[in-house]
Amino acid sequence: METVEKAPTSTESGWLRKRENPSLREVHRSMPVPKKGSTFRKFLAFVGPGYLVAVGYMDPGNWATDLAGGSSFMYTLLSVIMLSNLMAMILQSLSGKLGIVTGRDLAQACRDHYSKPVSFILWILCEIAIAACDLAELIGSAIALNLLFGIPLLYGVILTALDILFVLLLQNKGFRSIEAIVISLIAIIGLCFAVELFLASPDMSQVLQGFVPNSEIITNPAMLYIAIGILGATVMPHNLYLHSSIVQTRAFEDSTEGKRSAIRFATWDSSIALVFALFINAAILILSAATFHGTGKPVDDISQAYELLTPLLGTSIASVLFGVALLASGQNSTLTGTLAGQIVMEGFLNIRLKPWLRRLITRLIAIIPAIIVTALYGSSGTVQLLVFSQVILSLQLSFAVIPLVQFTSDKKKMGQFVNPLWLKILAWTIAIVIAGLNIYLLYRTFTSWIH
């Protein structure tokens, strides 16, 4: 007797269209994964996407909170940076798992699951967040060019906007070239801060003690505010969309065992990469604590930190390395912002634009307010705009985290790869904590602006 299969529902059919309309079609499953060989060799095939994700955890927008935390409270907030990274590791592993198991990135998954009005709102919010991230990268790179070469901020903003040509060149050379550039820039940032820490000579016993949670973080209102700023701006919303897509560039076996192996290696990749992000964020705070604490005034301005490093550490190389690391951080954000923008637009709207047109649209959204504020208010205005970009990112974060946790906890979508009970509880707890902290951070930020 012939078996008649039940037609998929409208929701289910979306998840079954993955082969018909893959994420980042031009590089989808373009990178081979060895079927034989050692575990290490197979793992190397998955190394790369995690480092693109890690860029969001060390972008210029995170530097101000790290500088303020170190200069004001020494090493106490290192425990907050570590906790933030642990939360990020869990969420990024869920993002990678979603892409590997379903063949859909987070934007596509939202479009398949939610109604058109809800999906449209989520798309608008995500586009605003990506523009805010692009804004932070523009300003961070412009500040770096100003500090290193004396280029006026206004010209630096315009010059940085032209890096669209560099991104397009890389995209034409394949996905591995993008990964290689990103990893190289992360290595430069890490090397710069390793030298900075050597010059600053922090007290290592106090540094290690800073990674132990301290109750004062909760009882001291000023410390709590900066801690929430670190936590609230840790997980970048566009990273969750990005990771769920770029893990699909690997041509792993489309079987239960193949997916299981891919999830394991992708999780290793992102977790190891986020350890590097932890080192860099911690290094900024440690450098700030060892150099600026006790000088009489908290340092939360990137330009101020650059200017103070040379006289306080006794060598001009300290300021130069700081500026180089900032420039590398800004340029890395350019690459990941480009990809995230493409993924989000194609995923939510199913509209495919040429990469140069997509990048131009995103750049114009970010560059117009950057040019206006820089022209009118100079460096003080760009610092405020940098803070505002982080507030926007915080506002949008929960609209990416909650769908991610919801989808990966749904057995109909994930099958045997659904989150186990302990992970569901942990993931929902993280989502609630992030939402609560961001609401409080936004409240404090807006009330401080009003007063």
Secondary structure, DSSP 4 states (H G I P E B T S, - for coil): -PPPPPPPPHHHHHHHTTTTS-TTTTTTT-EE--SSS-HHHHHHHH-SHHHHHHGGGSSHHHHHHHHHHHHHHTTTTHHHHHHHHHHHHHHHHHHHHHHHHHS--HHHHHHHHS-HHHHHHHHHHHHHHHHHHHHHHHHHHHHHHHHHH---HHHHHHHHHTTHHHHHHHHTT-HHHHHHHHHHHHHHHHHHHHHHHHHH---HHHHHHHTS--THHHH-HHHHHHHHHHHHTTS-HHHHHHHHHHGGGEE--SSHHHHHHHHHHHHHHHHHHHHHHHHHHHHHHHHHHHHHTTSSS----HHHHHHHHHHHHT-THHHHHHHHHHHHHHHHHHHHHHHHHHHHHHHHH-----HHHHHHHHHHHHHHHHHHHHHHHHHHHHHHHHHHHHHHHHHHHHHHHHHHHHHHT-HHHHGGGSPPHHHHHHHHHHHHHHHHHHHHHHHHHHHHHH-
